[in-house]
Amino acid sequence: MYQEPGETFYFEVRIDKSDSKGNISGTTYIESYGKNYSQKGDFGTINFTGIVSGSKVTIYETSIVKEVRKSSNFYWCIKTCNLTLTKTDTQWKLSGPWSASGGCKPGTITVSKTVEKKTDPVVIKKDSVKTEVVVVKDTIKTKPDPVVIKIDTLENRVVETKDMINVNSRTVTVEVWDHNLIDGDIISLNLNGEWVLESYALQKEKKVITLNLRGGENTLILHAINLGSSPPNTASITISDGTNTKTLVLNSDNGKSEAVKIEVQ
């Protein structure tokens, strides 16, 4: 991976889930070679969602899962990557530009994977009846099996959908805060099975985060880390795509978590 004006990194795309509509999710892995602000051995693992449309692959990084940064002057960019897939008999390659907010300079990404050739069929002939035994080592699936993500429980808690909002953009802004007495509530937010906010102590001031959604239906879950001094754990949440805005209150305790469905039109 290249970043202007001359920084290079080792970069991987790890796809964990995909469906028949072209939605994908997984993690990216980035490691520093030790130039400029970063130090050798610095690395980050970052959640992403994305969409595949023909040869075009768009990746939206959402949140850092794990990182090592030896310098306080350096941070990982949360990137949007607009990539193109090219194929040969021996290699598949994703390449294209990336950009990020927060003062991150843009760059380009190139990742590739070697395609192993299929072994020749082994033919066994017996009594003039020909039987073919074909041994195939499948390294890359051109059409992955559909993956349907349906969240009914999360960490052994029942998930109940409280409300739904329709949005016109894959990128939305979420604000979360404690609208009642500050009683020490600590929450996490889970989007489509991925943690996008972890162990956050609710305040009167609004915590603002940006979420990258997949096409169609998305599920945002409020997960209580504790119950505070006045159970249940309660949070006010506002979701906005810049045009449509919805504010609601979600509750969570040790047995149940409430959720909101976000439908991308």
N, C-alpha and C positions, 0 to 999 in steps of 0.2 A: 504494500500500500504506500502511495506517495502523498505527501502533504506539502503544499507550498510553504516556504520557498525552496526547500531542499531536504525535508525530513522523510525518511523511509521506515516502514514497520513491516513485520511479519503479520499476515492477516489470514484468518480462516472464516468460512461460512458453514455453520453446522445446522442443517435443516432437521428438526425433530418431528414436525407434524405438517401434513399437507392434506388438501381435500380436492374434490372433483371440480370445484369452482376456481381453483388456482390459488387459494389462500395458503400461505406457508407461515411457519413460526419456528423459532429455535434460538440459537445463540451465535454471536460472532466472537472470535478470539483475536486479540491484538497483542503483540509483544514488541517492545522497543529494542532497537539495535544500539541504543546509547548515544544518540546524537543530540546536539542542541540542548533543550530543556530536560528531556527525559534521560533516564539512566538505563544501562543494559540490564535486562532482567525484569524491568517494569512490565506488567501485563494487566489486561482487563478482559473479563468475560461479560458480554452485554446481551440482554434479551432483545429479540426483534420479532416483528410481524412483517408480512410482505405479501406481494401478489405477483403471480406469473401469468403473463399474457403473451402467448406465442414465444418469441425470442427475447421479449422484454421482461426483466426481473427487477422489481422495485422493493427495496428493503428499508424498513423504518425501525431503527434502533429505539428502544423504549427506556430501559433502566439497566444500571450496572449490577450484575450478580456478585462478582468478586473482582478485586483489584489489588495490585501492589504498586505503590508510587513512592519512590524514595525521596522525591523532591516536592516541597510544598508549592513550588511555582508552576507545577505541571498538572494537567488534568486530562481525562479522556473525553474526546468529543462524542456526543450522541448524534450519530450521522443518519442522513437520508441518502441512499445509494441508488442511482438510476443505471442499471447494468444491462448489458446485452449478452445473450448466450450464443456462442458459436461452437459448432461441432465438427470434428474430423473423425476418421476411423480410429484414431489413437488417443484423442484428447477432447475433453469438454472444457470450455473456458468462459468465465464471467468477467466482463471488464466494463468500465465506465466511470463517470465522475461521481463524486460525493460532496455533500455540503453539510454544514451544521451551524447552529446559532451560537450565541455566547462568545463571540470573538474568535471562533475557530476558523482558521484559514482552510479553503477547500483543497481538494486534491483528486486523485484517481485511484481506482482499485483494479487489480487483476488477480484473479484466483483461477486455478486450473486443476483438473483431475484426469489422471490417465485412465483410459478405457481398455480393459483387458479383452483380448480377442476370445471368441468362443472356440472351444476345442472341437476338432473334427469328430463327426459321428463314428462310433465303433459298431461295425456290422457283424452280426453273428449269424451264420448260415447253418441250418439244420434241416435235413430231409426236404430240401428245396423250398423251405419256408424261410423267408428273409425277415429277420427281426432287427430293428434298429434301436440301439441304446444311445441316446443323446445326452452327453454330459455338458451342462451349461453352467458357467460361473457368472452370475448376474452381478455386475458391479455398480451399474447405474440403471434405475428404472425410468424409462421414458414416460410412462404413465403410472404414477404412484397410486396405490389403492386409496380410495376415499377415507378420510378420517373425520368422523363426526364428533365434535366436542360438545358434550351435554353435561353441565355441572349441576348435580342434584345434592351433592355433599362436598364439603371442603374441610379437610383435616378432621374427619369424623363428626362434623356438624351439619345439620340440615340447612340447605340454602333455600330461602323463600324469596321469590321475585315480588318486590313491592310496587314497582312502577316501570314505565317504559318511555323513552324519548326517541324521536326520529331526528336524525341529523343529515346534513347534506355534504359533509366533509369527513375524510378519514382522520383528520387531526382535530381534536377537541381540547378545550381547556377545562380542567376540573379544579374547583375550590372546595376545601374541606375545613371545617372549624367546629368549635363547641358553642352552640347557641344558648346553652343553659349555663348553670353554675359550673365553673371549672373545678372538676372533682377528680382529676388525675387519670382520665380515660386515655388509654394507649391503644391505637388501632393500626391495622395494616389494610391496604387495598390490593385486591387481586383482580386482574383483567384477563379473562380467557385462560385461566390457569397459570398466569405468570404474576409474580409480585411486582407491583409498580410503586408501592410505598410501604415501608416496613417499620414497625415499632415506633410510630410517630405519636408523641404526646399532644393531644388536641389543645388548642389555644383559642382565645377570643379572636385573635388575628387569623385571617384566612391563609391557609397553605395552598399555593397555586402549583399545579403540575400540568404538563402537557402529555396527552396520550395519543398514540398512533393506533388507529383501529383497523380491523380487517373489514372487507366487504361483507354486507349482510348483518347478521346479529352478533352482538358482543355482550358479554356479561361482566359487570363491575360489582364486586362483592366487598362489603364492609366486614372485616374480621377482627373481633375483639381480642387484644392481647391480655387485657385485664378488665375488670368491671368498675374500676374507680371506687369512690366512696358512696356512690349513689347508682346502683345497677338499674337497668342494663346500661351497656356502653352505647351512647347515642352521639351521632354526628350529623351535622348539616352539610349537604353536598350540593353544589351548583355545577351543572354541565352545560357547556356552550360551544357551538360551532361558529360563533361570530354572528349568526342570524337567529338561530333557535336557542333558547335558554330555558333550563328547568331547574328549580330548587326543590329539594326534598329532604326528609329526615330519615336516616336508616338506623336501625338498632341491631345490636349483636350481644349475645351472651355465651355461656359455655356450651350451650346445646344448639343454638340457632344463629345463622348469619343472614341478614337481609341483603338483597341485590337489586340493581336496576339494569334493565335491558336497554342497550343502545343500538338502534337499527340505522345502518348507513344506507341511505336511499340511492 
